[in-house]
């Protein structure tokens, strides 16, 4: 089961970081899996709604490009969330915080490329953990198009 959260719903008291494992990417030393837990549920990762307001869907070379205005309040909220998550774990490892998620998403010409006309409600940001190298830490994330079936009437149990 997947549960979509809003940026405003994330509370640093509900973040749990598992013990580090050796990172698969040789550029980094460790990977810290993130768990989000409250009284109602436990999640293996954070799945965020992409709540942007100022965007344009451009059709280009048989693809739909989602272009979000760089001044959209979503980016500021994302930067604050990223800093809050990294600050929570940094109390223990004391490294330089790199807000790579915010910087990379804000720098891109388009947020996501779709093969067919999208349902933008299905686009989200998946935060799975924290990477660590010798000097710094940052989020492990990806923009995720959730293809889950919304209509469950065809399911047979």
VEXVEX-147780 format. One record per residue (C-alpha): y negated, x negated, z; residue number from 0. Coordinates in pm, whole numbers, plus 50000, padded with zeros to 5 digits. Layout:
// VEXVEX-147780
@v->Y | u->X | w->Z | pos->NUM $
...
END
This chain:
// VEXVEX-147780
@v->50000 | u->50000 | w->50000 | pos->0 $
@v->49648 | u->49883 | w->49926 | pos->1 $
@v->49340 | u->49990 | w->50115 | pos->2 $
@v->48991 | u->49946 | w->49974 | pos->3 $
@v->48719 | u->49848 | w->50218 | pos->4 $
@v->48343 | u->49854 | w->50181 | pos->5 $
@v->48152 | u->49538 | w->50260 | pos->6 $
@v->47979 | u->49724 | w->50543 | pos->7 $
@v->48317 | u->49805 | w->50703 | pos->8 $
@v->48420 | u->49442 | w->50754 | pos->9 $
@v->48392 | u->49327 | w->51115 | pos->10 $
@v->48441 | u->48960 | w->51204 | pos->11 $
@v->48632 | u->49062 | w->51519 | pos->12 $
@v->48908 | u->49201 | w->51294 | pos->13 $
@v->48964 | u->48879 | w->51098 | pos->14 $
@v->49280 | u->48681 | w->51168 | pos->15 $
@v->49351 | u->48346 | w->51006 | pos->16 $
@v->49708 | u->48222 | w->50992 | pos->17 $
@v->49789 | u->47859 | w->51059 | pos->18 $
@v->49709 | u->47639 | w->50759 | pos->19 $
@v->49965 | u->47554 | w->50494 | pos->20 $
@v->49942 | u->47279 | w->50235 | pos->21 $
@v->49739 | u->47412 | w->49946 | pos->22 $
@v->49914 | u->47442 | w->49607 | pos->23 $
@v->49597 | u->47324 | w->49437 | pos->24 $
@v->49579 | u->46946 | w->49475 | pos->25 $
@v->49198 | u->46960 | w->49492 | pos->26 $
@v->49227 | u->47115 | w->49839 | pos->27 $
@v->49412 | u->47013 | w->50155 | pos->28 $
@v->49490 | u->47343 | w->50330 | pos->29 $
@v->49503 | u->47715 | w->50271 | pos->30 $
@v->49440 | u->47964 | w->50552 | pos->31 $
@v->49582 | u->48311 | w->50484 | pos->32 $
@v->49348 | u->48587 | w->50597 | pos->33 $
@v->49465 | u->48905 | w->50766 | pos->34 $
@v->49235 | u->49198 | w->50838 | pos->35 $
@v->49349 | u->49412 | w->51130 | pos->36 $
@v->49203 | u->49699 | w->51325 | pos->37 $
@v->49347 | u->49984 | w->51533 | pos->38 $
@v->49444 | u->50181 | w->51221 | pos->39 $
@v->49595 | u->49920 | w->50986 | pos->40 $
@v->49686 | u->49558 | w->50916 | pos->41 $
@v->49608 | u->49414 | w->50572 | pos->42 $
@v->49750 | u->49095 | w->50418 | pos->43 $
@v->49420 | u->49040 | w->50238 | pos->44 $
@v->49080 | u->49201 | w->50206 | pos->45 $
@v->49035 | u->49431 | w->49908 | pos->46 $
@v->48668 | u->49521 | w->49862 | pos->47 $
@v->48506 | u->49794 | w->49660 | pos->48 $
@v->48258 | u->49646 | w->49417 | pos->49 $
@v->47960 | u->49863 | w->49508 | pos->50 $
@v->47703 | u->49755 | w->49252 | pos->51 $
@v->47430 | u->49986 | w->49124 | pos->52 $
@v->47252 | u->49805 | w->48845 | pos->53 $
@v->47499 | u->49725 | w->48569 | pos->54 $
@v->47562 | u->49757 | w->48198 | pos->55 $
@v->47890 | u->49792 | w->48011 | pos->56 $
@v->47860 | u->49602 | w->47682 | pos->57 $
@v->48102 | u->49633 | w->47392 | pos->58 $
@v->48162 | u->49295 | w->47228 | pos->59 $
@v->48450 | u->49168 | w->47008 | pos->60 $
@v->48679 | u->49461 | w->47096 | pos->61 $
@v->48618 | u->49409 | w->47468 | pos->62 $
@v->48406 | u->49580 | w->47730 | pos->63 $
@v->48201 | u->49339 | w->47938 | pos->64 $
@v->48076 | u->49446 | w->48277 | pos->65 $
@v->47734 | u->49285 | w->48330 | pos->66 $
@v->47585 | u->49332 | w->48676 | pos->67 $
@v->47217 | u->49264 | w->48734 | pos->68 $
@v->47181 | u->48945 | w->48940 | pos->69 $
@v->46925 | u->49122 | w->49162 | pos->70 $
@v->47166 | u->49400 | w->49257 | pos->71 $
@v->47189 | u->49433 | w->49639 | pos->72 $
@v->47566 | u->49391 | w->49609 | pos->73 $
@v->47526 | u->49015 | w->49562 | pos->74 $
@v->47324 | u->48974 | w->49882 | pos->75 $
@v->47584 | u->49175 | w->50076 | pos->76 $
@v->47859 | u->48963 | w->49924 | pos->77 $
@v->47684 | u->48641 | w->50024 | pos->78 $
@v->47641 | u->48768 | w->50381 | pos->79 $
@v->48006 | u->48874 | w->50401 | pos->80 $
@v->48129 | u->48542 | w->50264 | pos->81 $
@v->47919 | u->48348 | w->50515 | pos->82 $
@v->48042 | u->48570 | w->50800 | pos->83 $
@v->48411 | u->48517 | w->50708 | pos->84 $
@v->48371 | u->48141 | w->50667 | pos->85 $
@v->48167 | u->48112 | w->50988 | pos->86 $
@v->48447 | u->48288 | w->51176 | pos->87 $
@v->48706 | u->48026 | w->51083 | pos->88 $
@v->48461 | u->47737 | w->51088 | pos->89 $
@v->48429 | u->47761 | w->51467 | pos->90 $
@v->48767 | u->47587 | w->51478 | pos->91 $
@v->48757 | u->47344 | w->51185 | pos->92 $
@v->48386 | u->47252 | w->51166 | pos->93 $
@v->48337 | u->47184 | w->50793 | pos->94 $
@v->48055 | u->47253 | w->50548 | pos->95 $
@v->48057 | u->47616 | w->50431 | pos->96 $
@v->48055 | u->47662 | w->50052 | pos->97 $
@v->47974 | u->48018 | w->49936 | pos->98 $
@v->48164 | u->47968 | w->49610 | pos->99 $
@v->48248 | u->48337 | w->49563 | pos->100 $
@v->47884 | u->48446 | w->49570 | pos->101 $
@v->47766 | u->48153 | w->49358 | pos->102 $
@v->48037 | u->48184 | w->49094 | pos->103 $
@v->48013 | u->48563 | w->49054 | pos->104 $
@v->47634 | u->48555 | w->49047 | pos->105 $
@v->47636 | u->48277 | w->48785 | pos->106 $
@v->47873 | u->48448 | w->48541 | pos->107 $
@v->47730 | u->48622 | w->48235 | pos->108 $
@v->47965 | u->48913 | w->48299 | pos->109 $
@v->48166 | u->49013 | w->48603 | pos->110 $
@v->48480 | u->49126 | w->48421 | pos->111 $
@v->48615 | u->49169 | w->48068 | pos->112 $
@v->48824 | u->49478 | w->47987 | pos->113 $
@v->49053 | u->49533 | w->47687 | pos->114 $
@v->48985 | u->49909 | w->47686 | pos->115 $
@v->48721 | u->50136 | w->47831 | pos->116 $
@v->48753 | u->50091 | w->48209 | pos->117 $
@v->48751 | u->50310 | w->48511 | pos->118 $
@v->48505 | u->50104 | w->48715 | pos->119 $
@v->48627 | u->50261 | w->49039 | pos->120 $
@v->48942 | u->50050 | w->48998 | pos->121 $
@v->48759 | u->49717 | w->48998 | pos->122 $
@v->48759 | u->49533 | w->49329 | pos->123 $
@v->48735 | u->49192 | w->49489 | pos->124 $
@v->49048 | u->49052 | w->49654 | pos->125 $
@v->48989 | u->48793 | w->49926 | pos->126 $
@v->49321 | u->48631 | w->50017 | pos->127 $
@v->49222 | u->48334 | w->50229 | pos->128 $
@v->49021 | u->48018 | w->50279 | pos->129 $
@v->49062 | u->47680 | w->50109 | pos->130 $
@v->48982 | u->47356 | w->50287 | pos->131 $
@v->48917 | u->47008 | w->50151 | pos->132 $
@v->48806 | u->46691 | w->50333 | pos->133 $
@v->48448 | u->46809 | w->50376 | pos->134 $
@v->48419 | u->47183 | w->50322 | pos->135 $
@v->48571 | u->47531 | w->50318 | pos->136 $
@v->48538 | u->47832 | w->50085 | pos->137 $
@v->48698 | u->48165 | w->50000 | pos->138 $
@v->49003 | u->48215 | w->49781 | pos->139 $
@v->48925 | u->48529 | w->49583 | pos->140 $
@v->48965 | u->48705 | w->49251 | pos->141 $
@v->48810 | u->49003 | w->49079 | pos->142 $
@v->49096 | u->49247 | w->49054 | pos->143 $
@v->49142 | u->49550 | w->48829 | pos->144 $
@v->49363 | u->49783 | w->49029 | pos->145 $
@v->49594 | u->49962 | w->48790 | pos->146 $
@v->49744 | u->50185 | w->49061 | pos->147 $
@v->49828 | u->50536 | w->48958 | pos->148 $
@v->49579 | u->50785 | w->49093 | pos->149 $
@v->49784 | u->51091 | w->49005 | pos->150 $
@v->50110 | u->51089 | w->49197 | pos->151 $
@v->50241 | u->51422 | w->49067 | pos->152 $
@v->50488 | u->51251 | w->48830 | pos->153 $
@v->50665 | u->51058 | w->49105 | pos->154 $
@v->51022 | u->51145 | w->49188 | pos->155 $
@v->51147 | u->51068 | w->49539 | pos->156 $
END
